[in-house]
Amino acid sequence: MQQLGVISTNVARCRDCYRCVRACPVKAVRVKEGQAHVVPELCIACGSCVCACPQKAKNVRDDRPVVQKAIQAGRKVIASVAPSFPAFFNVTSFSQIEETLRGLGFSAAEETAYGALMVGSAHRELVRARPEGRPVITSSCPAIVNLIEKYYPDLIPHVAPVVSPMIAHGRWLRRHHGEDACFVFIGPCIAKKEEILDKAVSNVIDAALTFEELREWMEAENVRCPERKRPDDGDDRSNARLFPVEGGLVGTAKMDTDRLTHQIVTASGIEACTDVLRAIRAGKLKASLVELNACEGSCINGPAMKKQESAFLARQQVIEYASASQPKILPPLSEWPSLVRTYADKKVPQPAFSEAQIREVLELVEKYAPEDELNCGACGYPTCRDKAAATLRGMAEATMCIPYMRRRAESIRQVVMDVSPNAILIVDRELNLQDLSPSAEKMFRCYRVGVVGEPLKSIVPKIDGFVEVRDSGKPILSQTLRLRDDLIVEQTIVPVKDQRLFVGILRDVTEREHQQEQLERIHNETLHRTQEVIKNQMRVAQEIAQLLGETTAETKMMLSRLARLLEEGHGS
């Protein structure tokens, strides 16, 4: 698995669906050889691709080992828990979370809402000091900060030079627990994992866990939240606990809404936020404060809150919890940690391409005229020309055009697969069937609709050849193989370059092999009979030779005796 920043891709699960490309609001996903990888320098860590992936092929960096190592080393481990936790864990008291974290080895836990109070106050003072007509963009959402630094760097002067509640709280905790402790943020946000490494605010929080990671850790250690308790007692500071809902910062800051109602803009969701940013860039938005959150509905709908039935129910749970009192009172301003931060222009320059270059890419997928450009968005890009430009940048592949590939696949299948007398099987690297010809359906006594997507072994009893081609990358040509008692095939298996597919062509040679076997039997039988005849002939010849030898000896003896008698008679 290739590691790429906060979000990585499990290549074994990535299946060419392009859903992450469609979900990514900034198109920070590069598709190469059918695999979709997040490009860190373009990614805003909003988590859209993680939530959208149907195959769970997008993995998020897990900081649990960092925390567990600190606990095992005997270090003090302090947790800062985001105010959206009531919606995830369904608790009524923060002491329930404290007890749970102590059960896992944490030394202490506090609510990030305490930092939110400081951040809200800082924004309020900043708006009061800012000239009218110059909107202040809130800085609490790290995904929005990433969006501005990487795609709207010209708007950096509008962004409040104020840290997020996590960093504010982290700086406060470090002041009171010492630099040797390990400080851990726990919340619904993936972008926090990137924020803790941002040079402008680094060395404050050591690890960032999502609520989902905490839940998995609890299950692994068999640690459960204790039973519900009464709400915590203390002074009324509940507004900070509303920070994770849309407009939460405005409420936390206790701004004069009677005076600023028409000058405050709140927006959630990347699309709505980009609309606001474009309006600010154009100089048309006259608001004093612009509160932006990357997740629709704000943090209560963060990427690690997706197990909730509804963002509205999550909002309700947070509001109910916030109706309880905040146990800690803010200290005097003179005791606050520094809330200041800076920003950097992180925009990656994008090359411009000529019309001729764009047209050349479009023609690769048979788009020769404007009416050929469907702009269907199936590839993940809003228009065919956008996808062509992404292809030229190396972010996309020409074959990502699904209508083109469908036309191409259907035409090839009609011409080749449907009329081929040989069985044709198309399988992927996991040896799952992707397609098969009608001849293959007949050969293996199955139906395409029922076996596509299933393991090849479900219909082909012997798949050693496919495994060999996958592992070696070398084709197998004309290999004879007995698959069943009544089926012998001559198989050819070849890899499809750049497609992670393999094509198997199986020719039924059962009759030919049976004829060959019959000819072999006739040959063997003829040879055996010939050998028997020769053997018999040799025996007869030997018998004749033996008889001839005996007769010759007797004749010689008789002639010898006659010669002696004649000699004896002549002498007398």
FIPA-744341 format. One record per residue (C-alpha): residue number from 1; x, y, z. Coordinates in nm, 3 decimals, decimal comma. Layout:
{NUM; {X; Y; Z}}
...
***
This chain:
{1; {0,000; 0,000; 0,000}}
{2; {0,141; 0,335; -0,104}}
{3; {0,138; 0,595; 0,173}}
{4; {0,043; 0,945; 0,064}}
{5; {0,007; 1,200; 0,343}}
{6; {-0,294; 1,176; 0,574}}
{7; {-0,499; 0,971; 0,327}}
{8; {-0,363; 0,667; 0,144}}
{9; {-0,505; 0,413; -0,101}}
{10; {-0,530; 0,040; -0,051}}
{11; {-0,456; -0,062; -0,410}}
{12; {-0,597; -0,411; -0,359}}
{13; {-0,942; -0,260; -0,300}}
{14; {-0,939; 0,026; -0,551}}
{15; {-1,173; -0,077; -0,836}}
{16; {-1,173; 0,188; -1,111}}
{17; {-1,503; 0,343; -1,001}}
{18; {-1,375; 0,708; -0,991}}
{19; {-1,615; 0,782; -0,709}}
{20; {-1,341; 0,947; -0,504}}
{21; {-1,262; 1,173; -0,801}}
{22; {-1,626; 1,274; -0,824}}
{23; {-1,643; 1,337; -0,448}}
{24; {-1,322; 1,538; -0,423}}
{25; {-1,416; 1,910; -0,435}}
{26; {-1,067; 2,016; -0,550}}
{27; {-0,985; 1,715; -0,772}}
{28; {-0,678; 1,619; -0,569}}
{29; {-0,702; 1,253; -0,672}}
{30; {-0,460; 1,122; -0,935}}
{31; {-0,568; 0,819; -1,136}}
{32; {-0,281; 0,618; -1,279}}
{33; {-0,302; 0,263; -1,415}}
{34; {-0,653; 0,241; -1,279}}
{35; {-0,552; 0,330; -0,921}}
{36; {-0,670; 0,646; -0,746}}
{37; {-0,416; 0,816; -0,517}}
{38; {-0,457; 1,136; -0,318}}
{39; {-0,199; 1,405; -0,400}}
{40; {-0,100; 1,563; -0,064}}
{41; {0,004; 1,902; -0,201}}
{42; {-0,342; 1,940; -0,360}}
{43; {-0,551; 1,773; -0,088}}
{44; {-0,742; 1,981; 0,168}}
{45; {-0,801; 1,672; 0,390}}
{46; {-1,178; 1,720; 0,397}}
{47; {-1,230; 1,343; 0,397}}
{48; {-1,484; 1,343; 0,113}}
{49; {-1,301; 1,065; -0,071}}
{50; {-1,283; 0,852; 0,244}}
{51; {-1,657; 0,877; 0,301}}
{52; {-1,745; 0,825; -0,065}}
{53; {-1,531; 0,517; -0,139}}
{54; {-1,765; 0,215; -0,160}}
{55; {-1,477; -0,033; -0,136}}
{56; {-1,317; 0,121; 0,176}}
{57; {-1,000; 0,165; -0,027}}
{58; {-0,912; 0,501; 0,130}}
{59; {-0,726; 0,474; 0,460}}
{60; {-0,661; 0,753; 0,708}}
{61; {-0,337; 0,781; 0,902}}
{62; {-0,392; 0,617; 1,240}}
{63; {-0,223; 0,795; 1,534}}
{64; {-0,322; 0,533; 1,790}}
{65; {0,028; 0,377; 1,791}}
{66; {0,174; 0,716; 1,891}}
{67; {-0,063; 0,743; 2,188}}
{68; {-0,026; 0,380; 2,293}}
{69; {0,353; 0,407; 2,283}}
{70; {0,338; 0,715; 2,509}}
{71; {0,113; 0,531; 2,756}}
{72; {0,342; 0,228; 2,758}}
{73; {0,640; 0,455; 2,821}}
{74; {0,470; 0,590; 3,132}}
{75; {0,427; 0,943; 2,996}}
{76; {0,140; 1,162; 3,105}}
{77; {-0,119; 1,152; 2,823}}
{78; {-0,376; 1,434; 2,810}}
{79; {-0,683; 1,432; 2,583}}
{80; {-0,862; 1,729; 2,431}}
{81; {-1,208; 1,610; 2,327}}
{82; {-1,405; 1,797; 2,058}}
{83; {-1,750; 1,928; 2,162}}
{84; {-1,930; 1,707; 1,907}}
{85; {-1,864; 1,395; 2,119}}
{86; {-2,218; 1,375; 2,268}}
{87; {-2,359; 1,301; 1,923}}
{88; {-2,116; 1,014; 1,865}}
{89; {-2,102; 0,849; 2,207}}
{90; {-2,454; 0,941; 2,323}}
{91; {-2,344; 1,063; 2,666}}
{92; {-2,488; 1,330; 2,893}}
{93; {-2,182; 1,404; 3,103}}
{94; {-1,818; 1,466; 3,014}}
{95; {-1,718; 1,264; 3,318}}
{96; {-1,833; 0,954; 3,125}}
{97; {-1,573; 1,029; 2,857}}
{98; {-1,311; 1,101; 3,121}}
{99; {-1,365; 0,763; 3,287}}
{100; {-1,355; 0,586; 2,951}}
{101; {-1,025; 0,749; 2,853}}
{102; {-0,871; 0,671; 3,191}}
{103; {-0,966; 0,310; 3,129}}
{104; {-0,752; 0,321; 2,816}}
{105; {-0,455; 0,470; 3,001}}
{106; {-0,506; 0,845; 2,958}}
{107; {-0,397; 1,060; 3,251}}
{108; {-0,662; 1,329; 3,205}}
{109; {-0,918; 1,464; 2,958}}
{110; {-1,069; 1,807; 2,902}}
{111; {-1,318; 1,958; 2,658}}
{112; {-1,185; 2,138; 2,352}}
{113; {-1,481; 2,372; 2,403}}
{114; {-1,259; 2,552; 2,654}}
{115; {-1,031; 2,652; 2,365}}
{116; {-1,338; 2,738; 2,159}}
{117; {-1,433; 3,003; 2,415}}
{118; {-1,096; 3,171; 2,368}}
{119; {-1,114; 3,149; 1,989}}
{120; {-1,468; 3,289; 1,979}}
{121; {-1,365; 3,585; 2,193}}
{122; {-1,060; 3,649; 1,973}}
{123; {-1,277; 3,656; 1,660}}
{124; {-1,520; 3,895; 1,821}}
{125; {-1,242; 4,141; 1,905}}
{126; {-1,092; 4,105; 1,558}}
{127; {-1,423; 4,190; 1,388}}
{128; {-1,467; 4,496; 1,606}}
{129; {-1,122; 4,621; 1,503}}
{130; {-1,155; 4,539; 1,132}}
{131; {-1,268; 4,816; 0,893}}
{132; {-1,618; 4,781; 0,753}}
{133; {-1,649; 4,613; 0,414}}
{134; {-1,351; 4,384; 0,476}}
{135; {-1,491; 4,043; 0,578}}
{136; {-1,310; 3,835; 0,838}}
{137; {-1,302; 3,465; 0,747}}
{138; {-1,303; 3,235; 1,047}}
{139; {-0,999; 3,012; 1,089}}
{140; {-1,131; 2,725; 1,300}}
{141; {-1,193; 2,470; 1,021}}
{142; {-0,856; 2,329; 0,905}}
{143; {-1,002; 2,204; 0,575}}
{144; {-1,115; 2,561; 0,493}}
{145; {-0,770; 2,693; 0,589}}
{146; {-0,619; 2,435; 0,352}}
{147; {-0,865; 2,538; 0,081}}
{148; {-0,767; 2,904; 0,109}}
{149; {-0,391; 2,844; 0,132}}
{150; {-0,390; 2,606; -0,167}}
{151; {-0,661; 2,749; -0,393}}
{152; {-0,745; 3,103; -0,275}}
{153; {-0,414; 3,236; -0,138}}
{154; {-0,510; 3,587; -0,244}}
{155; {-0,775; 3,577; 0,032}}
{156; {-0,526; 3,499; 0,312}}
{157; {-0,541; 3,864; 0,436}}
{158; {-0,912; 3,804; 0,509}}
{159; {-0,850; 3,496; 0,726}}
{160; {-0,845; 3,561; 1,101}}
{161; {-0,488; 3,515; 1,229}}
{162; {-0,631; 3,306; 1,512}}
{163; {-0,559; 2,941; 1,588}}
{164; {-0,830; 2,676; 1,596}}
{165; {-0,990; 2,566; 1,926}}
{166; {-0,775; 2,250; 1,917}}
{167; {-0,450; 2,450; 1,907}}
{168; {-0,575; 2,707; 2,160}}
{169; {-0,668; 2,432; 2,400}}
{170; {-0,345; 2,245; 2,329}}
{171; {-0,134; 2,550; 2,412}}
{172; {-0,333; 2,595; 2,733}}
{173; {-0,284; 2,228; 2,829}}
{174; {0,089; 2,244; 2,764}}
{175; {0,119; 2,544; 2,992}}
{176; {-0,051; 2,353; 3,275}}
{177; {0,067; 1,994; 3,225}}
{178; {0,422; 2,050; 3,102}}
{179; {0,602; 1,995; 2,774}}
{180; {0,689; 1,634; 2,856}}
{181; {0,328; 1,517; 2,839}}
{182; {0,168; 1,372; 2,526}}
{183; {-0,130; 1,578; 2,408}}
{184; {-0,400; 1,408; 2,201}}
{185; {-0,695; 1,562; 2,018}}
{186; {-1,004; 1,343; 1,970}}
{187; {-1,275; 1,457; 1,731}}
{188; {-1,477; 1,404; 1,412}}
{189; {-1,224; 1,559; 1,174}}
{190; {-0,963; 1,407; 0,943}}
{191; {-0,809; 1,746; 0,861}}
{192; {-0,696; 1,777; 1,224}}
{193; {-0,442; 1,502; 1,151}}
{194; {-0,284; 1,734; 0,896}}
{195; {-0,326; 2,049; 1,105}}
{196; {-0,114; 1,914; 1,391}}
{197; {0,179; 1,894; 1,145}}
{198; {0,128; 2,243; 0,998}}
{199; {0,448; 2,439; 1,060}}
{200; {0,247; 2,743; 1,172}}
{201; {0,094; 2,553; 1,466}}
{202; {0,311; 2,241; 1,503}}
{203; {0,454; 2,096; 1,826}}
{204; {0,132; 2,161; 2,015}}
{205; {-0,075; 1,843; 1,964}}
{206; {0,117; 1,515; 1,934}}
{207; {-0,159; 1,296; 1,790}}
{208; {-0,508; 1,335; 1,647}}
{209; {-0,762; 1,054; 1,676}}
{210; {-1,106; 1,035; 1,524}}
{211; {-1,408; 0,930; 1,726}}
{212; {-1,422; 0,615; 1,513}}
{213; {-1,062; 0,525; 1,600}}
{214; {-1,139; 0,579; 1,969}}
{215; {-1,444; 0,355; 1,944}}
{216; {-1,236; 0,079; 1,779}}
{217; {-0,973; 0,113; 2,051}}
{218; {-1,242; 0,083; 2,320}}
{219; {-1,377; -0,232; 2,158}}
{220; {-1,030; -0,384; 2,130}}
{221; {-0,962; -0,318; 2,499}}
{222; {-1,319; -0,407; 2,605}}
{223; {-1,363; -0,063; 2,761}}
{224; {-1,712; 0,084; 2,772}}
{225; {-1,858; 0,420; 2,859}}
{226; {-2,005; 0,413; 3,209}}
{227; {-2,378; 0,455; 3,258}}
{228; {-2,537; 0,796; 3,208}}
{229; {-2,478; 1,051; 3,479}}
{230; {-2,627; 1,386; 3,568}}
{231; {-2,497; 1,685; 3,370}}
{232; {-2,179; 1,846; 3,501}}
{233; {-2,218; 2,131; 3,747}}
{234; {-2,051; 2,470; 3,709}}
{235; {-2,090; 2,816; 3,566}}
{236; {-2,300; 2,859; 3,254}}
{237; {-2,062; 2,853; 2,957}}
{238; {-2,275; 2,633; 2,731}}
{239; {-2,232; 2,840; 2,414}}
{240; {-1,887; 2,690; 2,353}}
{241; {-2,040; 2,346; 2,345}}
{242; {-2,245; 2,462; 2,044}}
{243; {-1,926; 2,530; 1,849}}
{244; {-1,965; 2,218; 1,626}}
{245; {-2,302; 2,325; 1,482}}
{246; {-2,337; 2,572; 1,196}}
{247; {-2,301; 2,924; 1,334}}
{248; {-2,141; 2,785; 1,649}}
{249; {-1,851; 3,030; 1,649}}
{250; {-2,087; 3,328; 1,625}}
{251; {-2,284; 3,192; 1,919}}
{252; {-1,973; 3,114; 2,120}}
{253; {-1,842; 3,468; 2,062}}
{254; {-2,175; 3,610; 2,185}}
{255; {-2,169; 3,867; 1,910}}
{256; {-2,425; 4,144; 1,900}}
{257; {-2,655; 3,977; 1,655}}
{258; {-2,898; 4,266; 1,660}}
{259; {-2,628; 4,488; 1,515}}
{260; {-2,450; 4,234; 1,297}}
{261; {-2,726; 4,005; 1,175}}
{262; {-2,711; 4,140; 0,822}}
{263; {-2,330; 4,140; 0,835}}
{264; {-2,271; 3,779; 0,942}}
{265; {-2,254; 3,497; 0,688}}
{266; {-2,238; 3,131; 0,783}}
{267; {-2,187; 2,856; 0,527}}
{268; {-2,114; 2,484; 0,547}}
{269; {-2,014; 2,239; 0,277}}
{270; {-1,727; 2,298; 0,034}}
{271; {-1,953; 2,406; -0,251}}
{272; {-2,128; 2,673; -0,042}}
{273; {-1,795; 2,787; 0,103}}
{274; {-1,635; 2,826; -0,239}}
{275; {-1,933; 3,036; -0,350}}
{276; {-1,867; 3,267; -0,055}}
{277; {-1,493; 3,281; -0,127}}
{278; {-1,557; 3,374; -0,490}}
{279; {-1,791; 3,650; -0,378}}
{280; {-1,523; 3,787; -0,142}}
{281; {-1,265; 3,766; -0,420}}
{282; {-1,498; 3,960; -0,648}}
{283; {-1,544; 4,226; -0,378}}
{284; {-1,920; 4,174; -0,370}}
{285; {-1,965; 4,037; -0,018}}
{286; {-1,991; 4,313; 0,242}}
{287; {-2,029; 4,100; 0,556}}
{288; {-1,816; 4,165; 0,864}}
{289; {-1,771; 3,799; 0,961}}
{290; {-1,782; 3,490; 0,742}}
{291; {-1,798; 3,158; 0,930}}
{292; {-1,706; 2,873; 0,696}}
{293; {-1,710; 2,498; 0,765}}
{294; {-1,610; 2,232; 0,514}}
{295; {-1,864; 1,976; 0,635}}
{296; {-2,231; 2,034; 0,563}}
{297; {-2,394; 2,116; 0,893}}
{298; {-2,048; 2,183; 1,042}}
{299; {-1,845; 1,947; 1,264}}
{300; {-2,144; 1,740; 1,378}}
{301; {-2,139; 1,598; 1,024}}
{302; {-1,763; 1,544; 1,007}}
{303; {-1,613; 1,246; 0,821}}
{304; {-1,572; 1,054; 1,149}}
{305; {-1,938; 1,114; 1,242}}
{306; {-2,084; 0,916; 0,952}}
{307; {-2,223; 0,644; 1,174}}
{308; {-2,495; 0,887; 1,285}}
{309; {-2,841; 0,838; 1,139}}
{310; {-2,885; 1,208; 1,065}}
{311; {-2,690; 1,531; 1,101}}
{312; {-3,008; 1,685; 1,242}}
{313; {-3,025; 1,424; 1,518}}
{314; {-2,656; 1,485; 1,591}}
{315; {-2,730; 1,857; 1,613}}
{316; {-3,013; 1,786; 1,854}}
{317; {-2,789; 1,576; 2,080}}
{318; {-2,520; 1,844; 2,090}}
{319; {-2,774; 2,115; 2,173}}
{320; {-2,922; 1,901; 2,451}}
{321; {-2,576; 1,845; 2,596}}
{322; {-2,491; 2,215; 2,560}}
{323; {-2,791; 2,304; 2,771}}
{324; {-2,586; 2,174; 3,063}}
{325; {-2,331; 2,408; 3,220}}
{326; {-1,965; 2,440; 3,133}}
{327; {-1,756; 2,332; 3,434}}
{328; {-1,458; 2,565; 3,377}}
{329; {-1,459; 2,945; 3,378}}
{330; {-1,227; 3,128; 3,139}}
{331; {-0,924; 3,277; 3,310}}
{332; {-0,833; 3,645; 3,275}}
{333; {-0,712; 3,746; 2,929}}
{334; {-0,362; 3,799; 3,068}}
{335; {-0,339; 3,424; 3,139}}
{336; {-0,442; 3,306; 2,794}}
{337; {-0,188; 3,133; 2,572}}
{338; {-0,099; 3,294; 2,241}}
{339; {-0,381; 3,254; 1,990}}
{340; {-0,188; 3,399; 1,697}}
{341; {-0,095; 3,209; 1,385}}
{342; {0,020; 3,281; 1,029}}
{343; {-0,065; 3,139; 0,688}}
{344; {0,132; 3,054; 0,375}}
{345; {0,065; 3,055; 0,004}}
{346; {0,065; 2,682; -0,080}}
{347; {-0,089; 2,704; -0,424}}
{348; {0,053; 2,460; -0,678}}
{349; {0,084; 2,630; -1,017}}
{350; {-0,115; 2,454; -1,286}}
{351; {0,013; 2,457; -1,646}}
{352; {-0,200; 2,598; -1,926}}
{353; {-0,266; 2,391; -2,236}}
{354; {-0,337; 2,493; -2,593}}
{355; {-0,659; 2,419; -2,776}}
{356; {-0,468; 2,177; -2,997}}
{357; {-0,349; 1,980; -2,694}}
{358; {-0,700; 1,966; -2,548}}
{359; {-0,844; 1,851; -2,880}}
{360; {-0,578; 1,583; -2,916}}
{361; {-0,682; 1,428; -2,584}}
{362; {-1,053; 1,457; -2,664}}
{363; {-1,000; 1,277; -2,993}}
{364; {-0,846; 0,984; -2,806}}
{365; {-1,196; 0,912; -2,677}}
{366; {-1,373; 0,988; -3,006}}
{367; {-1,482; 1,342; -2,922}}
{368; {-1,430; 1,531; -3,245}}
{369; {-1,691; 1,805; -3,210}}
{370; {-1,860; 1,996; -2,924}}
{371; {-2,172; 1,780; -2,957}}
{372; {-1,958; 1,473; -2,878}}
{373; {-1,870; 1,618; -2,536}}
{374; {-2,138; 1,478; -2,308}}
{375; {-2,002; 1,650; -1,993}}
{376; {-2,174; 1,374; -1,793}}
{377; {-1,930; 1,392; -1,502}}
{378; {-1,897; 1,013; -1,474}}
{379; {-1,518; 1,043; -1,477}}
{380; {-1,530; 1,283; -1,182}}
{381; {-1,468; 1,604; -1,377}}
{382; {-1,746; 1,850; -1,458}}
{383; {-1,668; 1,872; -1,828}}
{384; {-1,484; 1,668; -2,091}}
{385; {-1,241; 1,954; -2,139}}
{386; {-1,162; 1,963; -1,767}}
{387; {-1,086; 1,593; -1,781}}
{388; {-0,870; 1,645; -2,089}}
{389; {-0,668; 1,910; -1,905}}
{390; {-0,637; 1,677; -1,605}}
{391; {-0,510; 1,406; -1,839}}
{392; {-0,243; 1,641; -1,972}}
{393; {-0,142; 1,723; -1,612}}
{394; {-0,107; 1,355; -1,532}}
{395; {-0,404; 1,354; -1,294}}
{396; {-0,639; 1,148; -1,510}}
{397; {-0,635; 0,890; -1,787}}
{398; {-0,803; 0,922; -2,123}}
{399; {-0,980; 0,589; -2,070}}
{400; {-1,164; 0,729; -1,767}}
{401; {-1,441; 0,832; -2,010}}
{402; {-1,704; 0,577; -1,915}}
{403; {-1,943; 0,634; -2,212}}
{404; {-1,650; 0,589; -2,453}}
{405; {-1,524; 0,276; -2,277}}
{406; {-1,875; 0,135; -2,271}}
{407; {-1,920; 0,189; -2,643}}
{408; {-1,580; 0,038; -2,707}}
{409; {-1,639; -0,259; -2,480}}
{410; {-1,983; -0,328; -2,624}}
{411; {-1,862; -0,312; -2,982}}
{412; {-1,567; -0,542; -2,915}}
{413; {-1,781; -0,784; -2,720}}
{414; {-2,039; -0,797; -2,996}}
{415; {-1,787; -0,856; -3,270}}
{416; {-1,543; -1,084; -3,093}}
{417; {-1,690; -1,245; -2,786}}
{418; {-2,040; -1,316; -2,909}}
{419; {-1,931; -1,490; -3,229}}
{420; {-1,621; -1,667; -3,106}}
{421; {-1,656; -2,048; -3,101}}
{422; {-1,391; -2,054; -2,829}}
{423; {-1,463; -1,974; -2,467}}
{424; {-1,329; -1,630; -2,369}}
{425; {-1,280; -1,539; -2,003}}
{426; {-1,176; -1,197; -1,872}}
{427; {-1,052; -1,188; -1,512}}
{428; {-0,891; -0,928; -1,287}}
{429; {-0,580; -0,957; -1,070}}
{430; {-0,785; -1,099; -0,785}}
{431; {-0,894; -1,373; -1,030}}
{432; {-1,253; -1,260; -1,026}}
{433; {-1,455; -1,293; -1,346}}
{434; {-1,518; -0,962; -1,523}}
{435; {-1,675; -1,097; -1,841}}
{436; {-1,718; -1,415; -2,044}}
{437; {-1,840; -1,508; -2,388}}
{438; {-2,156; -1,704; -2,472}}
{439; {-1,931; -1,996; -2,567}}
{440; {-1,783; -1,987; -2,217}}
{441; {-2,134; -1,990; -2,068}}
{442; {-2,208; -2,305; -2,266}}
{443; {-1,871; -2,468; -2,189}}
{444; {-1,900; -2,412; -1,815}}
{445; {-2,277; -2,450; -1,794}}
{446; {-2,345; -2,112; -1,634}}
{447; {-2,498; -1,772; -1,707}}
{448; {-2,295; -1,452; -1,732}}
{449; {-2,526; -1,252; -1,506}}
{450; {-2,477; -1,501; -1,225}}
{451; {-2,098; -1,538; -1,233}}
{452; {-1,955; -1,197; -1,326}}
{453; {-1,780; -1,063; -1,018}}
{454; {-1,745; -1,411; -0,870}}
{455; {-1,410; -1,596; -0,828}}
{456; {-1,289; -1,767; -1,144}}
{457; {-1,261; -2,090; -0,948}}
{458; {-1,639; -2,095; -0,909}}
{459; {-1,670; -2,215; -1,270}}
{460; {-1,318; -2,324; -1,375}}
{461; {-1,188; -2,615; -1,163}}
{462; {-0,821; -2,561; -1,251}}
{463; {-0,686; -2,203; -1,251}}
{464; {-0,313; -2,264; -1,207}}
{465; {-0,246; -2,117; -1,551}}
{466; {-0,415; -1,787; -1,463}}
{467; {-0,221; -1,769; -1,136}}
{468; {0,105; -1,831; -1,323}}
{469; {0,035; -1,554; -1,577}}
{470; {-0,065; -1,311; -1,304}}
{471; {0,247; -1,376; -1,099}}
{472; {0,495; -1,395; -1,387}}
{473; {0,340; -1,149; -1,631}}
{474; {0,421; -1,396; -1,913}}
{475; {0,150; -1,544; -2,136}}
{476; {0,069; -1,913; -2,170}}
{477; {0,014; -2,029; -2,527}}
{478; {-0,173; -2,341; -2,644}}
{479; {-0,154; -2,535; -2,318}}
{480; {-0,359; -2,854; -2,320}}
{481; {-0,549; -2,914; -1,999}}
{482; {-0,815; -3,161; -1,886}}
{483; {-1,073; -2,962; -1,687}}
{484; {-1,334; -3,235; -1,650}}
{485; {-1,371; -3,596; -1,752}}
{486; {-1,573; -3,475; -2,048}}
{487; {-1,379; -3,155; -2,121}}
{488; {-1,026; -3,108; -2,249}}
{489; {-0,922; -2,760; -2,359}}
{490; {-0,629; -2,591; -2,524}}
{491; {-0,589; -2,267; -2,328}}
{492; {-0,410; -1,945; -2,410}}
{493; {-0,386; -1,684; -2,133}}
{494; {-0,246; -1,335; -2,189}}
{495; {-0,222; -1,026; -1,965}}
{496; {-0,386; -0,703; -2,088}}
{497; {-0,128; -0,425; -2,067}}
{498; {-0,215; -0,137; -1,829}}
{499; {-0,557; -0,281; -1,752}}
{500; {-0,482; -0,526; -1,466}}
{501; {-0,683; -0,784; -1,658}}
{502; {-0,618; -1,125; -1,810}}
{503; {-0,787; -1,283; -2,109}}
{504; {-0,818; -1,657; -2,131}}
{505; {-0,914; -1,825; -2,462}}
{506; {-1,013; -2,188; -2,416}}
{507; {-1,063; -2,409; -2,723}}
{508; {-1,255; -2,731; -2,675}}
{509; {-1,024; -3,008; -2,805}}
{510; {-1,204; -3,295; -2,636}}
{511; {-1,294; -3,466; -2,967}}
{512; {-0,946; -3,412; -3,108}}
{513; {-0,787; -3,553; -2,795}}
{514; {-1,024; -3,847; -2,798}}
{515; {-0,932; -3,917; -3,163}}
{516; {-0,567; -3,882; -3,073}}
{517; {-0,612; -4,122; -2,785}}
{518; {-0,789; -4,366; -3,019}}
{519; {-0,509; -4,338; -3,276}}
{520; {-0,261; -4,395; -2,997}}
{521; {-0,446; -4,706; -2,889}}
{522; {-0,454; -4,838; -3,248}}
{523; {-0,085; -4,760; -3,286}}
{524; {0,002; -4,936; -2,963}}
{525; {-0,217; -5,235; -3,050}}
{526; {-0,065; -5,263; -3,401}}
{527; {0,283; -5,241; -3,257}}
{528; {0,201; -5,508; -3,003}}
{529; {0,057; -5,740; -3,270}}
{530; {0,353; -5,677; -3,500}}
{531; {0,589; -5,763; -3,221}}
{532; {0,393; -6,085; -3,155}}
{533; {0,409; -6,183; -3,527}}
{534; {0,782; -6,118; -3,541}}
{535; {0,832; -6,317; -3,225}}
{536; {0,632; -6,608; -3,366}}
{537; {0,821; -6,596; -3,698}}
{538; {1,151; -6,601; -3,519}}
{539; {1,043; -6,905; -3,322}}
{540; {0,937; -7,088; -3,643}}
{541; {1,265; -6,995; -3,811}}
{542; {1,456; -7,126; -3,514}}
{543; {1,256; -7,450; -3,520}}
{544; {1,315; -7,492; -3,897}}
{545; {1,682; -7,419; -3,854}}
{546; {1,700; -7,674; -3,577}}
{547; {1,528; -7,940; -3,791}}
{548; {1,750; -7,859; -4,087}}
{549; {2,058; -7,889; -3,870}}
{550; {1,958; -8,235; -3,744}}
{551; {1,885; -8,365; -4,099}}
{552; {2,217; -8,238; -4,234}}
{553; {2,406; -8,413; -3,956}}
{554; {2,237; -8,749; -4,024}}
{555; {2,303; -8,719; -4,399}}
{556; {2,667; -8,644; -4,334}}
{557; {2,697; -8,949; -4,111}}
{558; {2,535; -9,176; -4,370}}
{559; {2,755; -9,047; -4,649}}
{560; {3,064; -9,093; -4,437}}
{561; {2,973; -9,452; -4,363}}
{562; {2,901; -9,521; -4,732}}
{563; {3,238; -9,374; -4,830}}
{564; {3,415; -9,600; -4,583}}
{565; {3,231; -9,904; -4,708}}
{566; {3,322; -9,818; -5,065}}
{567; {3,682; -9,773; -4,970}}
{568; {3,686; -10,102; -4,785}}
{569; {3,526; -10,287; -5,082}}
{570; {3,777; -10,138; -5,328}}
{571; {4,072; -10,247; -5,122}}
{572; {3,968; -10,606; -5,102}}
***
